[in-house]
Amino acid sequence: MEQKDPTSEEWTYNLWTDNRDWCTKCKNKNNKLTFHDQTKTTTCTQCNHTQTYDEKDWKILQAKRYAIYQYMPGKYFFNNQTTEEIFSKYLRTHNHNDWSSWVIHDYVLARMKDDKPVQDKLRDASKLIVEKMNYDAKPWQTLFEKMDAQDTEIFHQIPQIIYEYAEKHIHTATTKENLTDTIRGYLSKLSSLYCYNRWKGDRVACWITSETIKLCNADN
């Protein structure tokens, strides 16, 4: 299954967008922008206004956009993927530790949402790992027992996982000199997302977003 680019204008606009994705020349009518990496420009789909960025500013812009959309608080990392598709990511796309942390994120998030089908799908994907890779089933059983335990601390792993992946990408995509500005931009996008989630009444996403914001503030 071909995955959409998480920073593409269609994907982002359909899920969520903030005012940095809108054209400022259209009197704030929320007309979306298209982003062109080769020319480092944004173009309005309505008025065709084009803005060009230098190399540094474009990298900062894309680092902030990628981090927020790829690791969006309240969204599953394995969003809309089948059991087989989730299994196929193991070692081919993600190493053992990363794949496991994505499972933890999605499984605990599904617990918070009382989303049993997603929990079952992740359990089945892990069973495939054990069967096809000839692994010991005990560590996986222990992992799911911990995630099913009535321990409120397990929920705090969700914002921590999101923050760690977002921070890792931001550090990779921007220079040391631009790091502070990039983190601030990421925080600004998180704040916009928090307001959007409050408006939508999504309490789970609101809590995760606010906890992720606290982690950013604590380290920066």
C-alpha positions as CSV (number, residue, x, y, z in Angstrom):
1,M,0.0,0.0,0.0
2,E,1.5,3.3,-1.1
3,Q,1.7,5.8,1.8
4,K,0.9,9.5,1.4
5,D,3.7,12.0,2.0
6,P,2.7,13.3,5.5
7,T,3.7,16.8,4.4
8,S,1.7,16.9,1.2
9,E,-0.9,19.6,1.0
10,E,-3.8,17.2,0.4
11,W,-3.0,15.0,3.4
12,T,-2.4,17.9,5.8
13,Y,-5.3,20.0,4.8
14,N,-7.8,17.2,5.1
15,L,-6.7,16.3,8.6
16,W,-5.7,19.6,10.1
17,T,-4.1,22.8,9.1
18,D,-3.0,26.0,10.8
19,N,-2.6,29.5,9.4
20,R,1.0,28.8,8.1
21,D,-0.6,26.5,5.6
22,W,-3.0,29.2,4.3
23,C,-2.4,32.0,1.8
24,T,-2.0,35.4,3.4
25,K,-3.0,37.2,0.2
26,C,-6.6,35.7,0.1
27,K,-8.0,37.7,3.1
28,N,-7.7,34.7,5.4
29,K,-10.2,32.5,3.6
30,N,-8.2,29.4,4.4
31,N,-7.1,28.8,0.9
32,K,-4.4,26.1,1.1
33,L,-0.8,26.3,-0.2
34,T,1.1,23.8,-2.2
35,F,4.7,23.3,-1.2
36,H,7.4,22.7,-3.9
37,D,10.6,21.3,-2.6
38,Q,12.6,21.6,-5.8
39,T,12.0,25.3,-6.2
40,K,11.6,26.0,-2.5
41,T,8.3,27.9,-3.1
42,T,4.8,27.9,-1.8
43,T,1.9,28.6,-4.2
44,C,-1.7,29.5,-3.4
45,T,-4.2,27.2,-5.1
46,Q,-6.7,30.1,-5.6
47,C,-4.8,33.3,-6.3
48,N,-1.5,31.7,-7.5
49,H,0.6,33.9,-5.2
50,T,4.1,32.4,-4.9
51,Q,6.6,32.9,-2.2
52,T,10.2,31.7,-2.5
53,Y,12.4,30.7,0.5
54,D,16.2,30.5,0.8
55,E,17.7,27.1,1.7
56,K,17.9,27.7,5.4
57,D,14.3,29.0,5.9
58,W,12.9,26.2,3.7
59,K,14.6,23.5,5.8
60,I,13.3,25.1,9.0
61,L,9.7,25.3,7.5
62,Q,9.8,21.7,6.3
63,A,11.3,20.4,9.6
64,K,8.5,21.9,11.6
65,R,5.8,20.7,9.2
66,Y,7.1,17.2,8.9
67,A,7.5,16.8,12.7
68,I,4.0,17.9,13.5
69,Y,2.2,15.9,10.7
70,Q,4.3,12.8,11.0
71,Y,4.0,12.6,14.8
72,M,0.7,14.3,15.3
73,P,-0.6,14.0,18.9
74,G,-3.8,12.0,19.0
75,K,-3.2,10.2,15.7
76,Y,-2.1,6.6,15.2
77,F,1.4,6.1,13.8
78,F,0.1,3.0,11.9
79,N,-3.0,4.9,10.8
80,N,-5.4,2.9,8.6
81,Q,-3.0,0.0,8.1
82,T,-3.9,-3.6,8.1
83,T,-2.3,-6.2,10.4
84,E,-0.1,-7.4,7.5
85,E,0.9,-3.9,6.6
86,I,1.9,-3.2,10.2
87,F,3.9,-6.4,10.3
88,S,5.6,-5.6,7.0
89,K,7.1,-2.4,8.6
90,Y,9.1,-4.5,11.0
91,L,12.8,-4.4,10.1
92,R,12.0,-3.4,6.5
93,T,11.0,0.2,7.6
94,H,11.7,0.3,11.3
95,N,14.2,-1.4,13.5
96,H,13.0,-3.5,16.4
97,N,13.1,-0.7,19.0
98,D,11.4,1.9,16.7
99,W,8.7,-0.6,15.6
100,S,8.0,-1.6,19.2
101,S,7.7,2.0,20.4
102,W,5.2,2.7,17.6
103,V,3.2,-0.3,18.7
104,I,3.3,1.0,22.3
105,H,2.2,4.4,21.2
106,D,-0.7,3.2,19.1
107,Y,-1.8,0.5,21.6
108,V,-1.9,2.8,24.6
109,L,-3.6,5.5,22.5
110,A,-6.2,2.9,21.5
111,R,-6.7,2.1,25.2
112,M,-7.3,5.8,25.8
113,K,-9.9,5.9,23.0
114,D,-11.4,2.5,23.9
115,D,-10.6,1.4,20.4
116,K,-10.7,-2.4,20.6
117,P,-10.2,-3.1,16.9
118,V,-6.9,-1.2,16.8
119,Q,-5.7,-3.0,20.0
120,D,-6.6,-6.4,18.5
121,K,-4.8,-5.5,15.2
122,L,-1.6,-4.6,17.0
123,R,-1.7,-7.8,19.1
124,D,-2.2,-9.8,15.8
125,A,0.8,-7.9,14.2
126,S,3.0,-8.8,17.2
127,K,1.9,-12.4,16.9
128,L,3.0,-12.4,13.3
129,I,6.4,-11.2,14.4
130,V,6.7,-14.1,16.9
131,E,5.6,-16.7,14.3
132,K,7.4,-15.5,11.2
133,M,10.6,-14.4,13.0
134,N,10.6,-17.5,15.3
135,Y,10.9,-15.2,18.4
136,D,10.2,-16.1,22.0
137,A,6.6,-15.0,22.7
138,K,7.2,-14.2,26.4
139,P,8.6,-10.7,26.0
140,W,5.7,-9.7,23.8
141,Q,3.2,-11.1,26.3
142,T,4.9,-9.2,29.0
143,L,4.8,-6.0,27.0
144,F,1.0,-6.2,26.4
145,E,0.4,-7.1,30.0
146,K,2.2,-3.9,31.0
147,M,0.1,-1.9,28.5
148,D,-3.1,-3.5,29.8
149,A,-2.3,-2.9,33.4
150,Q,-4.3,-0.2,35.3
151,D,-1.3,2.1,35.6
152,T,-1.8,5.7,34.7
153,E,1.9,6.2,34.2
154,I,1.7,4.1,31.0
155,F,-0.3,6.9,29.3
156,H,2.7,9.3,29.8
157,Q,4.7,7.2,27.3
158,I,2.5,8.6,24.5
159,P,3.6,12.3,24.6
160,Q,7.2,11.1,25.4
161,I,7.4,8.9,22.3
162,I,5.9,11.7,20.1
163,Y,8.4,14.3,21.5
164,E,11.4,12.0,21.1
165,Y,10.6,11.3,17.5
166,A,9.8,14.9,16.6
167,E,12.9,16.2,18.4
168,K,15.1,13.6,16.6
169,H,13.8,14.7,13.2
170,I,14.1,18.4,14.0
171,H,17.7,18.0,15.2
172,T,18.5,16.1,11.9
173,A,16.8,18.6,9.6
174,T,18.1,21.9,11.0
175,T,21.4,23.4,12.0
176,K,22.5,24.1,15.5
177,E,22.2,27.8,14.9
178,N,18.5,27.4,13.8
179,L,17.5,24.8,16.4
180,T,15.9,27.2,18.8
181,D,13.8,28.9,16.2
182,T,12.7,25.5,14.8
183,I,11.7,24.3,18.2
184,R,9.7,27.5,18.8
185,G,8.0,27.0,15.4
186,Y,7.2,23.4,16.3
187,L,5.7,24.6,19.7
188,S,3.6,27.2,17.9
189,K,2.2,24.5,15.6
190,L,1.5,22.4,18.6
191,S,-0.4,25.3,20.3
192,S,-2.5,25.7,17.1
193,L,-3.2,22.0,17.1
194,Y,-4.3,22.2,20.8
195,C,-6.7,25.0,20.0
196,Y,-8.1,23.0,17.1
197,N,-8.5,19.9,19.3
198,R,-10.4,21.9,21.9
199,W,-12.7,23.2,19.2
200,K,-13.3,19.7,18.0
201,G,-13.9,18.4,21.5
202,D,-11.1,15.8,21.3
203,R,-10.1,15.5,24.9
204,V,-7.5,12.7,24.3
205,A,-5.7,14.7,21.6
206,C,-5.9,17.8,23.8
207,W,-4.2,16.1,26.7
208,I,-1.5,14.5,24.6
209,T,-0.8,17.8,22.8
210,S,-0.5,19.7,26.1
211,E,1.8,17.1,27.6
212,T,4.0,17.2,24.5
213,I,4.2,21.0,24.8
214,K,5.3,20.6,28.4
215,L,8.2,18.3,27.3
216,C,9.3,20.9,24.7
217,N,9.3,23.7,27.3
218,A,11.1,21.6,29.8
219,D,14.0,20.9,27.5
220,N,14.2,24.2,25.8
